[in-house]
Amino acid sequence: MPTAIAGLRGTGEFSTDFRPENYRELYAMLEPNGSAPLQALLAMTSSESTNDPKFHHFRDEMPARTMTVNGAIASTSTTAIVIDADTDVQFAVIGTLVSNMDTGEVMRCTADSSGTGLTVERNIGGTTHQIADNANLAIIGFADKEGGNSPTPVSFDATTDFNFTQIFKTAVSVSRTLQNTALRTGDKEQEVITKGLKLHMSDIERAMFWGIRNESNGSTSQPTRYTGGLTSQITAVTDCASAFATANVMTEKEFDRTLVENIFAWGGKEKVAFIGARAAANFMEIAKNRWQPTQVEGSYGVNMARYSTFAGDLMVYLHPMFRQIPGMDDAVIILDMPHLCYRYLDNSDTQLQRDIQATDFDGVKHQYLTECGLEMKQAQVHHYIKNWNAVA
């Protein structure tokens, strides 16, 4: 039975009588396994217009509420603990329980944090412990006396981020003579229009993987804006050149640990993995008993293979562009699709502008135009693995 990728079902799904509203949706229907599979999947997630080329969004996440000790403390009678600069220390108010994760010692704050340190009651219900420099502390709850007052209120705000829409243009042209010449290969004008759409969608696909957010000449009347892509926005990166015991090698055990400790530590339990050819060979080498090839319902027929683990499932796709772009054959880009959004400027989603040639031109000229950008609502739910050359 076909299985839907989380977040890819909804009002955007094409039924048998659905008529695509623009050329981006048409391309996604006709070329699901073509050069722009990310665009096909984004067409199934939320697409949203923006009335400004710079669009903002909020990122809200629970704080870790962990701290690092600055300076060893040998005496158990010492109640003042200096902490490395960390905003999480503000959560330590009177009654907060703090555990030394290295020794197991539990402490209770007897004063609100000063911002640079803690005042605590040591060794709650335990034995004498020392605190080492760089010891890891974590807030593990709150305890108050019977009949006590309410604690000092503490809250946290969401952070904001932004991206730009980028203007994509792809022009095609044929002469009047060629328009009226009978060719065995068919209508040349229609051929270049079709190929132009493929090139246009390919340009957008590449920008959304490898683009860098920037605005040039922003104070002028004609600035140039660049949308930030996945590789420049994903903060969780595993570089196999330095992350493991052997450079450029990740074993099956190391991959499983990366899945459990990093990739599926945040976000959903089903994610999409775009991979290069060498990474695909590594997948097959370490996971032949895990593959469950399936066609995913509701994704324009993008054929994927399911990689099932205890931590979660990866829906894996060998991206054709990763064969073309140097350095991407050993890469894996893992995406939590509900946290990505295709944003387009009002009235500027993919469209074909016909007959834009000069009045004295002996022929026709058309262009595809899109002004769009990629919105990444959360960064840490995605993951980028690079330089994975081999499996030991």
Summary of the structure (lengths in Angstrom):
residues: 392
radius of gyration: 27.1
end to end distance: 35.0
largest distance: 95.7
contacts: 1176
relative contact order: 0.19
helix: 20%
strand: 31%
